[in-house]
Amino acid sequence: NAGVTQTPKFQVLKTGQSMTLQCAQDMNHNSMYWYRQDPGMGLRLIYYSASEGTTDKGEVPNGYNVSRLNKREFSLRLESAAPSQTSVYFCASSVDRASSSPLHFGNGTRLTVT
Amino acid sequence: QKEVEQDPGPLSVPEGAIVSLNCTYSNSAFQYFMWYRQYSRKGPELLMYTYSSGNKEDGRFTAQVDKSSKYISLFIRDSQPSDSATYLCAMSGNQAGTALIFGKGTTLSVSS
């Protein structure tokens, strides 16, 4: 059982380049999330998708777009990467958006923007 | 005042020690309390989950919630080198769609 799978694991971009981070879950969860984790800042929610067909902004959405491709997949796109977007990105999923649903995380994508 | 405060550490203990990790919070509406463990270069994994006040025990781990003091704790008994990780507290309220709020994590190192 793979859980939440993220690709790629590592990426280096130049300022202004674009890329898409991929995420897939095999737990039949309805809700999916993208977080970034920075030293001293903790986990910050970028975007989430409560259910297939819906997406909403989180705490730090600027510079990002998302697509909920189907129930399993949720992608995060950086249209024009900036050094401030250097971070570790985690995708997570949960049964639903009920506050009682714990999150299940992937192992992250480590992105460096030069 | 931040919603969730967690001492980042680092906390270093010898093998076999009892470890106490803590978070304080300001939002009295929080009802669900979780502890996640994050190994280096891995994603957070759910370790303990409690609802409202009280204690919950799972093996060497005990989660404690004191809502009157807005304070939660994670105790690790007989700590092992494999417990070396960053521990993040997380909490949310009762309303559907309420965001899960994370602490910034405490880094623990257990030496053999």
Interface residues (C-beta under 8 A of the other chain):
Chain A: V4 G40 M41 G42 L43 L45 A50 G58 F90 A92 R97 A98 S99 S100 P102 L103 H104 F105 G106 N107 G108
Chain B: P8 Q31 Y32 M34 Y36 R41 K42 G43 P44 E45 L46 Y49 Y51 L88 A90 S92 G93 N94 Q95 A96 G97 T98 A99 L100 F102 G103 K104 G105
